[in-house]
């Protein structure tokens, strides 16, 4: 409801617990997936406590330099960021993923076309040139699965 009201005035969503929920449901919360509910429960408890002292936190945050708050925010999501990069740039077609990411963050415009388009285009072409072994492995794996499906 708060998000709907904020949107009428051009405000941002009022849900601020999203990033911490992502952290407690990722590998950063521990290797045992069956115990991640403990991290989620603790996360919820922390948000309740934060809500109770929000007024004081806002007063403190107006005194603290904005650069320090930016650094603290970056450090809070650092583990999630690292695990995301490890997943995206490890395994098959990693060259295309890395090039697409770098082009997307460059925010370059060529022929009045934005970086997102070029990231998709180049991210598709680069693996064709550099990750041919991954294509071969994928193709042979698909052929093997097709043979198993036909024989069953």
C-alpha positions as CSV (number, residue, x, y, z in Angstrom):
1,X,0.0,0.0,0.0
2,X,2.8,2.4,0.8
3,X,4.4,1.8,-2.6
4,X,1.1,2.7,-4.3
5,X,0.8,5.9,-2.4
6,X,4.5,6.8,-3.0
7,X,4.1,6.1,-6.7
8,X,1.4,8.8,-7.0
9,X,3.9,11.3,-5.9
10,X,6.9,10.0,-7.9
11,X,8.4,8.2,-4.9
12,X,10.3,4.9,-4.7
13,X,9.0,1.6,-3.5
14,X,8.7,1.3,0.3
15,X,10.0,-2.2,0.3
16,X,13.6,-1.9,1.5
17,X,14.1,-5.5,2.8
18,X,14.5,-6.9,-0.6
19,X,18.3,-6.9,-0.8
20,X,18.7,-8.4,2.7
21,X,16.2,-11.1,1.7
22,X,18.3,-11.9,-1.3
23,X,21.4,-12.2,0.9
24,X,19.8,-14.6,3.4
25,X,18.5,-16.8,0.6
26,X,21.8,-17.0,-1.2
27,X,24.9,-19.0,-0.5
28,X,26.2,-16.1,1.7
29,X,23.7,-17.4,4.4
30,X,25.5,-20.8,4.6
31,X,26.0,-23.9,2.6
32,X,23.1,-25.9,4.2
33,X,20.0,-24.8,2.4
34,X,17.7,-26.5,4.9
35,X,18.9,-24.0,7.6
36,X,18.5,-20.8,5.6
37,X,15.2,-20.2,7.4
38,X,17.3,-19.3,10.4
39,X,18.9,-16.5,8.5
40,X,15.5,-15.4,7.1
41,X,14.0,-15.4,10.6
42,X,16.9,-13.4,12.0
43,X,16.7,-11.0,9.1
44,X,13.0,-10.4,9.8
45,X,13.7,-9.8,13.5
46,X,16.4,-7.3,12.5
47,X,14.0,-5.4,10.3
48,X,11.5,-5.2,13.1
49,X,14.2,-3.8,15.4
50,X,15.3,-1.4,12.7
51,X,11.7,-0.2,12.3
52,X,11.5,0.5,16.1
53,X,14.6,2.7,16.0
54,X,14.2,4.2,12.5
55,X,13.8,7.7,13.8
56,X,17.1,7.6,15.5
57,X,18.8,6.0,12.5
58,X,17.5,8.7,10.2
59,X,18.8,11.4,12.6
60,X,22.3,9.7,12.6
61,X,22.3,9.2,8.8
62,X,21.9,12.9,8.3
63,X,25.0,13.6,10.3
64,X,27.2,10.9,8.6
65,X,28.8,11.8,5.2
66,X,26.9,10.4,2.2
67,X,30.1,8.8,0.9
68,X,30.4,6.7,4.1
69,X,26.8,5.6,3.7
70,X,27.5,4.6,0.1
71,X,30.5,2.5,1.2
72,X,28.6,0.8,3.9
73,X,25.8,0.0,1.5
74,X,28.3,-1.4,-1.0
75,X,29.9,-3.6,1.7
76,X,26.6,-4.9,2.8
77,X,25.9,-6.5,-0.6
78,X,29.5,-7.4,-1.4
79,X,29.1,-11.1,-0.7
80,X,26.0,-11.4,-2.9
81,X,27.8,-9.5,-5.7
82,X,30.8,-11.8,-5.6
83,X,28.7,-15.0,-5.7
84,X,26.7,-13.5,-8.6
85,X,29.9,-12.8,-10.5
86,X,31.2,-16.3,-9.7
87,X,28.1,-17.9,-11.1
88,X,27.8,-15.7,-14.2
89,X,31.4,-15.9,-15.3
90,X,32.2,-19.5,-14.4
91,X,31.4,-22.4,-16.6
92,X,30.0,-22.3,-20.1
93,X,30.0,-19.2,-22.3
94,X,31.8,-17.1,-19.7
95,X,33.5,-14.9,-22.3
96,X,30.2,-13.8,-23.8
97,X,28.8,-13.1,-20.4
98,X,31.8,-11.0,-19.4
99,X,31.9,-9.0,-22.6
100,X,28.1,-8.4,-22.5
101,X,28.4,-7.2,-18.9
102,X,31.2,-4.8,-19.7
103,X,29.4,-3.3,-22.7
104,X,26.2,-2.9,-20.7
105,X,27.9,-1.0,-17.9
106,X,29.8,1.1,-20.3
107,X,26.6,2.9,-21.3
108,X,28.0,3.5,-24.8
109,X,25.7,4.6,-27.6
110,X,26.6,3.7,-31.2
111,X,24.5,4.9,-34.1
112,X,21.9,6.2,-31.6
113,X,21.5,2.7,-30.2
114,X,22.1,2.1,-26.5
115,X,24.5,-0.2,-24.7
116,X,21.8,-2.8,-23.8
117,X,21.3,-3.7,-27.5
118,X,25.1,-3.8,-28.2
119,X,25.6,-5.9,-25.0
120,X,23.1,-8.5,-26.3
121,X,24.4,-8.5,-29.8
122,X,28.1,-8.7,-28.9
123,X,27.3,-11.1,-26.0
124,X,25.8,-13.5,-28.6
125,X,28.6,-13.1,-31.2
126,X,31.6,-13.4,-28.8
127,X,30.8,-17.0,-27.7
128,X,30.4,-18.0,-31.3
129,X,34.0,-16.9,-31.8
130,X,35.7,-17.7,-28.4
131,X,33.5,-20.4,-26.8
132,X,33.3,-22.9,-29.6
133,X,34.2,-25.7,-27.3
134,X,31.2,-24.9,-25.1
135,X,28.9,-25.1,-28.1
136,X,30.4,-28.5,-29.1
137,X,29.9,-29.8,-25.6
138,X,26.3,-28.6,-25.5
139,X,25.6,-30.0,-28.9
140,X,27.0,-33.5,-28.0
141,X,25.1,-33.4,-24.7
142,X,21.8,-32.6,-26.6
143,X,22.5,-35.4,-29.1
144,X,23.1,-37.9,-26.2
145,X,19.8,-36.9,-24.5
146,X,17.9,-37.2,-27.8
147,X,19.3,-40.7,-28.3
148,X,18.2,-41.7,-24.7
149,X,14.8,-40.2,-25.2
150,X,14.3,-42.1,-28.5
151,X,15.4,-45.4,-27.0
152,X,13.0,-45.0,-24.0
